[in-house]
Amino acid sequence: MQRTPLDNCASFDPETLELLTRAFDEAWPSLAGRCHGYLNMQLKRDALASIIVKLAQNGERDVETLKTTALQAFAQIERPWGR
């Protein structure tokens, strides 16, 4: 069973993947309550994971920075979707 959309991300070493998963797990509760239906939840989970991966591809490894920056970026892309 897939725990997060990051579980199958093979482009990072296990230590980095653990940091990314932690950032995702800590950021997700801020968004989970705003999901309306399963598809909406999956789209938001995938979008958040994609943002975190992009940040990591750019070299970010600090969990707090990953989490905070990902949530800020998510807020920018969420506006057109509505809440």
C-alpha distances in whole Angstrom, upper triangle without the diagonal:
4,6,9,11,12,10,11,14,16,20,20,20,18,20,21,17,17,20,18,15,17,20,17,16,20,20,18,20,23,21,19,22,24,21,22,20,16,18,20,17,15,18,19,15,16,19,19,17,19,22,21,20,24,25,24,25,29,28,27,26,27,24,26,28,24,24,27,28,24,25,29,28,25,28,30,28,27,31,31,28,29,28
4,6,7,9,6,8,11,14,17,17,18,16,18,18,14,14,17,15,12,15,16,14,13,17,17,15,17,20,19,17,20,21,19,21,19,15,16,17,14,12,15,16,12,12,16,15,13,16,18,17,17,20,22,20,22,25,25,24,22,24,21,23,24,21,20,24,24,21,22,25,24,22,25,27,25,24,28,28,25,27,25
4,7,8,7,10,12,15,17,17,18,15,17,16,13,12,14,13,9,11,13,11,10,13,14,12,14,17,16,14,18,19,18,20,18,15,16,17,14,12,15,15,11,12,15,14,12,15,17,15,16,19,20,19,21,24,24,22,20,21,18,20,22,19,17,21,22,19,19,23,22,20,23,25,23,23,26,27,24,26,24
4,5,6,9,10,13,15,15,16,15,16,15,11,11,13,10,7,10,11,8,8,12,12,10,13,15,14,13,17,18,16,18,17,14,15,15,12,10,12,12,8,9,12,10,8,11,13,12,12,16,17,16,18,21,21,19,18,19,16,18,19,16,15,18,18,15,16,20,19,17,20,22,20,19,23,24,22,23,21
4,6,7,8,12,13,14,16,15,17,15,11,13,14,11,9,12,12,9,11,14,13,11,15,17,15,14,18,18,16,19,17,14,14,14,12,9,10,10,7,6,9,9,6,8,11,11,10,13,15,15,16,19,19,18,18,19,17,19,19,15,15,18,18,14,16,19,17,15,19,20,18,18,22,22,20,22,21
4,6,5,9,10,10,12,11,13,11,8,9,11,8,6,10,11,8,10,13,13,12,16,18,17,17,20,21,19,22,21,18,18,18,15,13,14,13,10,9,11,10,6,8,11,9,8,12,13,12,13,16,16,16,15,16,14,17,17,14,14,17,17,14,16,19,18,16,20,21,19,20,24,24,23,25,24
4,6,8,11,11,12,10,13,12,8,9,12,10,8,11,13,11,12,15,16,15,18,20,19,18,22,23,21,24,22,19,19,20,17,14,16,16,12,11,14,13,10,12,15,13,12,15,17,15,16,19,19,18,17,19,17,20,20,17,17,21,20,18,20,23,21,20,23,25,23,23,27,28,26,27,26
4,6,9,10,12,11,14,13,10,12,14,12,11,15,16,14,15,19,19,18,21,23,22,21,25,25,23,25,24,20,20,21,18,15,16,17,14,12,15,15,11,12,15,14,12,15,17,15,15,19,19,19,18,21,19,22,22,19,19,23,22,19,21,24,22,21,25,26,24,24,28,28,26,29,28
4,6,7,9,10,12,11,8,11,12,10,10,14,14,13,15,18,18,18,21,23,21,22,25,25,24,26,25,22,21,21,19,16,17,17,14,12,14,14,10,10,13,11,9,12,14,12,12,15,16,16,15,18,17,20,20,16,18,21,20,17,20,22,20,20,23,24,22,23,27,27,26,28,28
4,6,8,9,12,11,8,12,14,12,13,16,17,16,18,21,21,21,25,26,25,25,29,29,28,30,29,26,25,25,23,20,21,21,18,16,18,17,14,13,16,14,11,14,16,13,12,16,16,17,16,19,19,22,22,18,20,23,22,20,23,25,23,23,27,27,25,27,30,31,29,32,31
4,7,10,12,10,9,13,13,12,13,17,17,16,19,21,21,22,25,26,25,26,30,30,29,31,30,27,26,26,24,22,21,21,19,16,17,17,14,13,15,13,9,11,13,10,9,13,13,14,14,18,18,21,20,17,19,22,21,19,22,24,22,22,26,26,24,26,30,30,29,32,32
4,6,8,6,6,9,10,9,11,14,14,15,17,19,20,20,24,25,25,26,29,30,29,31,31,28,27,27,25,22,22,22,19,17,18,17,14,13,15,12,9,12,12,9,9,12,11,12,11,15,15,18,18,15,17,20,19,18,21,23,21,22,26,26,25,27,30,31,30,32,32
4,6,5,6,9,10,11,12,14,16,16,18,20,21,22,25,27,27,27,31,32,31,34,33,30,30,30,27,25,25,25,21,20,21,20,16,17,18,15,13,15,15,11,12,15,13,14,12,15,15,19,19,17,19,22,22,20,23,26,24,25,28,29,28,30,33,34,33,35,34
4,6,5,6,9,10,10,12,14,15,16,18,20,21,23,25,26,26,29,30,30,33,32,29,29,29,26,24,25,24,21,20,21,20,16,17,19,15,14,17,17,13,14,17,15,15,13,15,15,19,19,17,18,22,22,20,23,26,25,25,28,30,29,30,33,34,33,35,34
4,5,5,7,9,10,11,13,14,15,17,19,20,23,24,25,26,29,30,30,33,33,30,30,30,27,25,26,24,21,21,22,20,17,18,18,15,14,17,16,12,14,16,14,13,10,12,12,16,17,15,17,20,20,19,22,24,24,24,28,29,28,30,33,35,33,35,34
4,5,5,6,9,10,11,12,14,15,17,18,21,22,23,24,27,28,28,31,31,28,28,27,25,23,23,22,19,18,19,17,14,15,15,11,10,13,12,8,11,13,10,10,7,10,10,14,14,12,14,17,17,16,19,21,21,21,24,26,25,26,30,31,30,32,31
4,5,5,6,8,10,10,12,14,15,16,19,21,21,21,25,26,25,28,28,25,25,25,22,20,21,19,16,15,17,15,11,13,14,10,9,13,12,9,11,14,13,12,10,12,11,15,15,12,14,17,17,16,18,21,20,20,23,25,24,25,28,30,28,30,29
4,5,5,6,9,10,10,12,14,15,18,20,20,21,24,25,25,28,28,25,26,25,22,21,22,20,17,17,18,16,13,15,16,12,12,15,14,12,14,17,15,13,10,12,10,13,15,12,13,17,18,16,18,21,21,21,24,26,25,26,29,31,29,31,29
4,5,5,6,9,10,11,12,14,17,18,19,20,23,24,24,28,28,26,26,25,22,21,22,20,17,17,17,14,12,14,14,10,11,14,12,10,13,14,12,10,7,8,6,10,11,9,10,14,14,13,16,18,18,19,22,23,23,24,27,29,28,29,28
4,5,5,6,9,10,10,12,15,16,17,18,21,22,22,25,25,23,23,22,19,18,18,16,13,13,14,11,8,11,10,7,7,11,10,8,11,13,12,10,8,9,7,10,11,8,9,12,13,11,13,16,16,16,19,20,20,21,24,26,25,26,25
4,5,5,6,9,10,10,13,15,15,16,19,20,20,23,23,21,21,20,17,16,17,15,12,13,14,11,9,12,12,9,10,13,13,11,14,16,15,13,11,12,9,12,13,10,10,14,15,13,14,18,17,16,20,22,21,21,25,26,25,26,24
4,5,5,6,8,10,12,14,15,16,19,20,21,24,24,22,23,22,19,18,19,17,14,15,16,13,11,14,14,11,12,15,14,13,16,18,16,13,11,10,7,10,12,10,9,12,14,13,14,17,18,17,20,22,22,22,25,27,26,26,24
4,6,5,6,8,11,12,13,14,18,19,19,23,23,22,22,20,18,17,18,15,12,14,14,10,9,12,11,8,10,13,11,11,14,15,14,11,10,9,5,7,9,6,5,9,10,9,10,13,14,14,16,18,19,19,22,24,23,24,22
4,5,5,6,9,10,11,12,15,16,16,19,20,18,18,17,14,13,14,11,9,10,11,7,7,10,10,7,10,13,12,12,15,17,16,14,12,12,9,10,11,8,7,10,11,9,10,13,13,12,15,17,17,17,20,22,20,21,19
4,6,5,7,10,11,11,14,16,16,19,20,18,19,18,14,14,16,13,10,13,14,10,10,14,13,11,13,16,16,15,19,20,19,17,15,14,10,12,14,11,9,12,14,12,12,16,16,15,17,20,19,19,22,24,22,23,20
4,6,7,8,10,11,14,16,16,20,21,20,21,19,16,17,18,14,12,15,15,11,12,15,14,12,15,17,16,16,19,20,19,16,14,13,9,9,11,10,7,10,12,11,10,14,15,14,16,19,19,18,21,24,22,22,20
4,6,6,7,9,12,13,14,18,19,18,19,17,14,15,15,12,10,13,12,8,10,13,11,10,13,15,14,15,18,19,19,16,15,13,10,9,11,9,5,8,10,8,7,11,12,10,12,15,15,15,18,20,19,19,17
4,5,5,6,9,10,11,15,16,15,15,13,10,11,12,9,7,11,11,8,9,13,12,11,14,16,16,17,20,21,21,18,18,17,13,13,14,12,9,11,13,10,9,13,13,11,13,16,15,14,17,19,17,17,15
4,5,5,7,9,11,14,16,15,17,15,11,14,15,11,10,14,14,11,13,16,16,15,18,20,19,20,23,24,24,21,20,19,15,14,16,15,11,13,15,13,11,14,16,13,14,18,18,15,18,21,18,18,15
4,6,7,8,10,14,16,17,18,15,12,15,15,11,11,15,14,11,14,16,15,15,18,20,19,20,23,24,24,21,20,18,15,14,15,14,10,11,13,11,8,11,13,11,11,15,15,13,15,18,16,15,13
4,6,6,7,11,13,13,14,11,9,11,11,8,9,12,11,9,12,15,14,14,17,19,18,20,23,24,24,21,21,20,17,16,17,15,12,12,14,11,8,11,12,9,10,13,13,10,13,15,13,13,10
4,5,6,9,11,11,12,10,7,10,11,8,9,12,12,11,13,16,16,16,19,21,21,22,25,26,27,24,23,22,19,18,20,18,14,16,17,14,12,15,16,13,13,17,16,13,16,18,15,14,11
4,6,8,11,12,14,11,9,13,14,11,12,16,16,14,17,19,19,20,22,24,24,26,28,29,30,27,27,25,22,21,22,20,17,17,19,17,14,17,18,14,14,18,17,14,16,18,15,14,10
4,7,10,12,12,9,8,12,12,9,12,15,14,13,16,18,18,19,22,23,23,25,27,28,29,27,27,26,23,21,22,20,17,17,19,16,13,15,16,12,12,15,14,11,12,14,11,10,6
4,6,8,9,6,5,9,9,8,10,13,13,13,15,17,18,19,21,23,23,25,27,28,30,27,27,27,24,23,24,21,18,19,20,17,15,17,17,13,14,16,15,11,14,14,11,10,8
4,7,8,6,7,10,11,10,12,15,15,16,18,20,21,22,24,26,27,28,30,31,33,31,31,30,27,27,27,25,22,23,24,20,18,20,20,16,16,19,17,13,15,15,11,11,8
4,6,5,6,9,10,11,12,14,16,17,18,20,21,23,24,26,27,29,30,32,34,32,32,31,28,28,29,26,24,25,25,22,20,23,22,18,19,21,19,16,18,17,14,14,12
4,5,5,6,9,10,10,12,14,15,16,18,20,21,22,24,26,27,28,30,32,30,30,30,27,27,28,25,23,25,25,21,20,23,22,18,20,22,19,16,19,19,15,16,14
4,5,5,6,9,10,11,12,14,15,16,18,20,21,22,24,26,27,29,30,29,29,30,27,27,28,24,23,24,24,20,19,22,20,17,18,20,17,15,17,16,13,14,14
4,6,5,6,9,10,11,12,14,15,17,18,20,21,23,24,26,27,29,27,28,28,25,25,25,22,20,21,21,18,17,19,17,14,15,16,14,11,14,13,10,11,10
4,5,5,6,9,10,11,12,14,15,17,18,20,21,23,24,26,27,25,26,25,22,23,23,20,18,20,20,16,15,18,17,13,15,17,15,12,15,16,12,13,11
4,5,5,6,8,10,10,12,14,15,16,18,20,21,22,24,26,24,24,25,22,23,23,20,18,20,20,16,16,19,17,14,16,18,15,14,17,17,13,15,14
4,6,5,6,9,10,10,12,14,15,16,18,20,21,23,25,23,24,25,22,23,22,19,18,19,19,15,15,17,15,12,14,15,12,11,14,13,10,13,13
4,5,5,6,8,10,11,12,14,15,17,18,20,21,23,21,22,22,19,19,19,16,14,16,15,12,11,14,12,9,11,13,10,9,12,13,10,12,11
4,5,5,6,9,10,11,12,14,16,17,18,20,21,20,20,20,17,18,18,15,13,15,15,12,12,15,13,10,13,15,13,12,16,16,14,15,14
4,5,5,6,9,10,10,12,14,15,16,18,20,19,19,20,18,19,19,15,14,17,16,12,13,16,13,11,14,15,13,13,16,16,14,16,16
4,5,5,6,9,10,11,12,14,15,17,19,17,19,19,17,18,17,14,13,15,13,9,10,12,10,7,11,12,9,9,13,13,12,14,14
4,5,5,6,9,10,11,13,14,16,17,15,16,16,14,14,14,10,9,11,10,7,8,10,9,7,10,12,10,10,14,15,14,16,15
4,5,5,6,9,10,11,12,14,15,14,14,15,13,15,14,10,10,13,12,9,11,13,11,10,14,15,13,14,18,19,17,19,18
4,5,5,6,9,10,10,12,14,14,15,16,15,17,15,12,12,14,12,9,12,13,11,10,14,14,12,14,17,17,17,19,19
4,5,5,6,9,10,11,13,11,13,14,13,14,12,9,10,11,9,6,9,10,7,8,11,11,10,12,15,17,16,18,18
4,5,5,6,9,10,11,9,10,11,10,11,10,6,8,10,8,6,9,11,10,10,13,14,14,15,18,20,19,21,21
4,5,5,6,9,10,9,10,13,12,14,13,9,11,14,12,9,13,15,12,13,17,17,16,18,21,22,21,23,23
4,5,5,6,9,9,11,13,14,15,13,10,12,14,11,9,13,14,11,12,16,15,14,17,20,21,21,23,23
4,5,5,7,6,8,10,11,12,9,7,10,11,8,8,12,12,10,12,15,15,15,18,20,22,22,24,24
4,5,5,5,6,9,10,12,10,8,11,13,11,11,14,15,14,15,19,19,19,21,24,25,25,27,27
4,5,7,9,13,14,16,14,11,15,16,14,13,17,17,15,17,20,20,19,22,25,25,26,28,28
4,6,9,12,14,15,12,11,14,15,12,13,17,16,14,17,20,19,19,22,24,25,26,28,29
4,6,9,12,14,11,10,14,15,13,14,17,18,16,19,22,21,22,24,27,28,29,30,30
4,6,8,10,8,7,11,12,10,11,15,15,14,17,19,19,20,22,25,27,27,28,28
4,6,9,8,7,10,12,12,12,16,17,17,18,21,22,22,24,27,29,29,30,29
4,6,5,6,9,10,11,12,14,15,16,18,20,21,22,24,26,29,28,29,28
4,5,5,6,9,10,10,12,14,15,16,18,20,21,22,25,27,26,27,26
4,5,5,6,8,10,11,12,14,15,17,19,20,21,23,26,26,26,24
4,5,5,6,8,10,10,12,14,15,17,18,19,22,24,25,25,24
4,6,5,6,8,10,10,12,14,15,16,18,20,23,22,23,22
4,6,5,6,9,10,10,12,15,15,16,19,21,21,21,20
4,5,5,6,9,10,11,13,15,15,17,20,20,20,19
4,5,5,6,8,10,11,13,14,16,19,19,20,19
4,5,5,6,9,10,11,12,15,17,17,18,17
4,5,5,6,9,10,10,13,15,15,15,14
4,5,5,7,9,10,11,15,15,15,15
4,5,5,7,9,11,13,14,15,15
4,5,5,6,9,11,11,12,12
4,6,5,7,10,10,10,10
4,6,6,8,10,11,12
4,6,7,8,10,11
4,6,5,6,7
4,5,5,8
4,6,9
4,7
4
